[in-house]
Amino acid sequence: MFRKDKETKQLNLLTNSFSLLNASALKVYQDEKHWHNQFRVQVVERIDEDLFRPLFCQDNGAPNASIRVLVGMMILKETRSWSDAQLFENCHFNSLVRSALGIFNIDDPIPAPSTYYLLRSKMVEWEKEGNDGLMKQVFQHITQSQILEFKVNGKKIRMDSKLLGSNIAWLNRYELIHETIRLALRDCKRYINQILSETDKHILQEIKQETASSVTYRHNATELETKISQLGPVIYTIIRHFKNSSHKSLKILEQVFYENYEVIDETVNPLPKQALQTGRIETPHDPESDYHNKGAYQAKGYSINITETCDKDNPLNLITDAHVVSASVPDCHLMQPAIEATQELTSQPVETVHTDGGYYSKDNYYHCKEENIDFVLGKMPGQTSRYDIHSFDGENLELLDTVTNTIIPATKVQSKNSEAEPSWSFKNANNKSQTLKRHNVEVRLFRQQLRSRPKEELNIRANVESTIFQLGYHYRGNKSKYRGLIKHQFWAIARCLWINLRRIMKYILKLHPKNNANAQVMIQNKTNTSFLLIFICYIAALLDILVFFENAITKDKKIALIMAN
């Protein structure tokens, strides 16, 4: 049954941390600018628990543990790169971590590991069902309240992406099919064996006994192609029989089959290599991950796009969006959703976007043009043309040959199709006719405009790379410890919340530095006040004990008197 956490926590007289710490430790514990107090105020207390109401029964069952504490634990785990064991150890015994989560009494329990894992699994399943991600909504709610409180201007933004390496293996085509069948047999062996013939079982015998890499090592390419052909009809028999099954491994097997085989008149044949589509499953262990080639660099896993405000007049700039996709998705596909997410969060129109050349596309160019957004690229993709635009008024076009420094007139081409994009023809240096469409003309004008921008303006985007560095600071060996898109999204959001918190802490410290005499007096006064309150509480407790014993003695005397009479 869903229950919201209490806004105020009751302090235990004898077990609260304030009464157990010495003066120097208490000073750190009470410092409002220390990370644990800022984490509680800026993150934990801003979590909207109502977002998680649909995960619980509304009128039956035991009440849930504190959602704020559980989500705070998830965030802390990623900020410190703790294992689950380290997380629970610190939550049990580290006073600063307990304070960060809003737990002040030593004897207050933390949620059990089973409760923590159950909430994570519920959040993953909720998102898999097609609902909006709860962790993403938590990030938006927290960041929006921070933007409003600190008056962050979101009209200028910058973005960059990072490849999140996955620990999936590099599999060839046979290894992919082999591993997918092996997982299906492991999970549903009893049911699959009931529908297969002895011949099919014999074909699968090698898969049960050996790993995919061992089979690949012992066979050449031609033999592996033969094995792929033999496995096709067997897989087709399995997926036809379990067509309506919701089992995960069988669903993956079905998808891998249709991505690698074709069925014509009930005859199964492997697809030729040139017919294989991009974006297909590359490993059954992490089906949402993908491969990405960036020049000579090959990556596997996911890509995360980070968007942040970058107004130089802002005393504080925050991350406004973190979006995770498979590694094969190009950066240009992530720009418009990031702009929309930022505008929704800040309730301000985006006026300037700073990106690198990977975000350029025809759609993004015209989107920025229609929305009056200044699209600032650090560098345009592609090579610079020899022919610049000398003048263009929408109808008449003149080009400038940058080598000979001569002006070349261009003639507008009359097309029979009235809806066709306008184009212009000119004679190049080789006296050959060359045609430019309107989009090509606008791109060249855009490229020339970028070259004329001051270097300081083009360098604004570069600072987002420090954010990317902080995001992956604990990324060991450039490999993730998670599998699945949703869990990587959880990780990215937790890291972004921590980065925003660190920026807020630096901003607050700049406003109220620690060496400020007034700040020290305030801290000292708080410490003195706390000791006074604790002393008063002890005196009150002692008086209560004395009254209790006095009442007990009086009661015993009355009983003795009654017995004597």
Sequence and secondary structure as in RCSB ss.txt:
>XXXX:A:sequence
MFRKDKETKQLNLLTNSFSLLNASALKVYQDEKHWHNQFRVQVVERIDEDLFRPLFCQDNGAPNASIRVLVGMMI
LKETRSWSDAQLFENCHFNSLVRSALGIFNIDDPIPAPSTYYLLRSKMVEWEKEGNDGLMKQVFQHITQSQILEF
KVNGKKIRMDSKLLGSNIAWLNRYELIHETIRLALRDCKRYINQILSETDKHILQEIKQETASSVTYRHNATELE
TKISQLGPVIYTIIRHFKNSSHKSLKILEQVFYENYEVIDETVNPLPKQALQTGRIETPHDPESDYHNKGAYQAK
GYSINITETCDKDNPLNLITDAHVVSASVPDCHLMQPAIEATQELTSQPVETVHTDGGYYSKDNYYHCKEENIDF
VLGKMPGQTSRYDIHSFDGENLELLDTVTNTIIPATKVQSKNSEAEPSWSFKNANNKSQTLKRHNVEVRLFRQQL
RSRPKEELNIRANVESTIFQLGYHYRGNKSKYRGLIKHQFWAIARCLWINLRRIMKYILKLHPKNNANAQVMIQN
KTNTSFLLIFICYIAALLDILVFFENAITKDKKIALIMAN
>XXXX:A:secstr
      SS    TTTBHHHHS HHHHHHHH TTSHHHHHHHHTGGG  GGGGGGGS SSSSS    HHHHHHHHH
HHHHHT  HHHHHHHHHH HHHHHHTT  BTT     HHHHHHHHHHHHHHHHTT   HHHHHHHHHHHHHHHHH
T   SEEEEEEEEEE       HHHHHHHHHHHHHHHHHHHHHHH  HHHHHHHHHHHHS HHHHHHHS HHHHH
HHHHHHHHHHHHHHHHTTT   HHHHHHHHHHHHHEEEETTEEEE  GGG  TT    TTSTT EEEEETTEEEE
EEEEEEEEE  TT S   EEEEEEEETTS GGGGHHHHHHHHHHHHSS   EEEE GGG  HHHHHHHHHTT EE
EESS SS   SEEEEEE SS EEEEETTTTEEEEEEEE  S TTS  EEEEE TTS EEEEEHHHHHHHHHHHHH
HTS HHHHGGGGGHHHHHHHHTTT GGG  S  SHHHHHHHHHHHHHHHHHHHHHHHHHHHS TT HHHHHHHHH
HHHHHHHHHHHHHHHHHHHHHHHHHHHHHHHHHHHHHHH 
